[in-house]
Amino acid sequence: MKLVKALLVVMAVTVVLGGLVWHFWLKGQVEFAEVSTAYGAKMVCSCLHVAERGLESCKTDFTSDVSAVTFTDDGQVTRASVLGGLVKSEARFDPGRGCTLVTS
């Protein structure tokens, strides 16, 4: 019976600590990643298709480090992702209208 109580206490402490870590650290990181990928996808799409520059040249436009963000482009859709694709955004190029974020 003591073992069961000890396991329950350990589980409760783990859940509380996990909730605190999520609330005070991870939640903000995920929100920042969502904003960063959306902004990055739109800016790189515009740089590639409207300004007709290369991807490496487009990366120099950012004032903060974007080395953790992966950018891909298939000719019409530019994708930005971080954390191995867990957080990602897309921007689509339409001739005459420019680039817009794709909402899912």
JOBELCOR-V877170 format. One line per field, one symbol per residue. burial: b if it has 9 or more other C-alpha atoms within 8 Angstrom, else e. A space follows every 10 residues. Layout:
burial = ???
This chain:
burial = eeeeeeeeee eeeeeeeeeb bbbebbbbeb eebbeebbeb bbebbbbbbe eebeeeebbe eeeeeeeebb bebeeebbbb bbeeeebbbb bbbeeeebbe beee
